[in-house]
Amino acid sequence: MKPQSTFEREPARRVFASELRETRYQFKDGDDEKSPTYVILPSGIRSNRIFIVGTLTEKQRQGDQNIFYRGRVVDPTGTFFIMAGSYQPEAMQQLARIEPPAFVAVVGKPNLYTTPEGNCLVSVRVESIAVVDRETRDLWVLDTARETLDRLDAFGTTDDSKKAQEEYGTQPDLYRKIVYDALSQVQL
Amino acid sequence: MNLSEVTERISRKLEAKGAQPDRQKIESRLRRLVEEFGVNVDEAERTVTGDLAREYNVTGIGSSSTELRPIHEIVPGEWVTIEGKIVALTPPVSPSIAQTGIIADSSGAIRFVTWARANAPAMEYGHWYRLESAVVDEYKGAPNLKIHSGTTISRVEEDTPLLPSITPIAELKPGVGSVRAKVVQDWDTSHDRMLQTGLLGDETGTIKFVIWKGDDKDKLDLDAVYNVFYATVDEYNGRLSLALNTAMYIADEGDIEVGRTETEIRGALVHIAPGSGLIKRCPVEGCNRTLSRQNYCPVHEIQPEFRYDLRLKAVLDDGIRAKNVLMQREVVEALTGITLEEAVSIAETNPLGMDEIFYRIRNTVLGRYYTCSGSEFGGRLLVNSCTPIVFEPAELAALLNRAGGEPA
């Protein structure tokens, strides 16, 4: 049993862009206003924080009074949409300073957003962002591949993955393929 | 030892008393204890004999309460007879308790409680006693001997010399323990009733110790080695600590190379906490607290003669668990390539001042992969070494195999 008094920080899950893009299911753990909001990733784990490393290909400043920045971060499987607004002043200033293209490491919270047309978009609200090098990107691909495979290996045995099965009808082999393709883009 | 042999012996004992035990039942009980619960055969034999004796209502066998047992062997749930020396007496915490303390023999020591209702004769410190039919139970995770109205206490007149057996710190369990250890840290007491608190260490590890006020106890000297006999080992939130009020401690010659229990974690630094980078510390001796931006120490107020230091408070995250890590100056210098002197001169000439160092350090390490090792303390890893993780092509190959390998 976990002692109530000790706060444990939520780990930052490793997830590829093409998996995050499929994420649709969000829930709140508890009724309290401050209860954390999680998404269930299709590979079968809850997450309210993720860690991604990829190439920042573009960034835009938006808004007049409430300035915020949007950006696109590309990994071997697809694109993450990131944003940082005035509620994350440090992250926003960091993002403002980075000139694309650049390898970046991003820690942030996944957010689901439904467009007026009914499309579901996933964006990442940045907590912190920093410029890194290619080696870090490669390490991240290995790390993300390993964790994704671990989740797929455990698929069907945990509550979260049963939920994922229900919500997405996840086919683990499809994600193994994605992992394989991501890895094969890392140069030896 | 063969279990059927044991079964036979138990059955004979019971049959001699006129009972008709089921051999199969006996054997399955023995097997359960031995195979499922890892109880040793002697102990299993004792337990099963005792249980059956009670079930068949026969006396005079099994219930070993008349058989003298070494203290380190007794476990909760047993009725026992022991002989031991009273090595500590502590003030009872409740009027329903007549006496509490520690009784020891050459094999070990155990805490005991004498209930007021037992009307037992008071035992004296330093004397040997034979306790028949005392009950062992568990209190806060530690075995505890209860002396009740059915317990017979008799004083043993001869005084056998008693040498406590020393336990390595890493092997301490809740209860009573004796260690030979060095005082490696002396902390500020966090409570009025506390005389001293800090860290004791031996070759196998370290443990927190506390001495409470009120028993005419002396403080321990920092960096000195002591033989600590019969300290109370408590457990709280899964961590052990040593209360020295029941203990006798004697300064010892020599030195101990204190072993650190090193933990190693790999992961990415996902958060650099405020208070990292260049900081100012209170110069008052023994204080060393971090000063606020206005050079204010929470204890010693304004300190214009501060000294600078470098540190990094961060979160190392492996995707499964996020761990707080704390790095001291040497580790930060090695990791970032900025020395304390350089940091001070940058901060003094830069418009952002000390913030500049925070940003530089953050931009150097945030989002990168490291292996950190050090000792864990209060949920935080005090990092002794931190090395960047390098890309291993072999790992890529292994993962490719895993992802593309034939379906299992």
Interface residues (C-beta under 8 A of the other chain):
Chain A: P3 T6 E8 R9 E10 P11 A12 R13 R14 F51 V53 V104 A105 V106 V107 E127 S128 I129 A130 V131 V132 E135 T136 D138 L139 W140 L142 D143 A145 R146 E147 L149 D173 R176 K177 V179 Y180 L183 S184 V186 L188
Chain B: N237 A268 V270 H271 I272 V315 D317 D318 G319 I320 R321 A322 N324 R362 N363 L366 G367 R368 Y369 G379 I389 V390 F391 P393 E395 L396 L399 L400 R402 A403 G404 P407
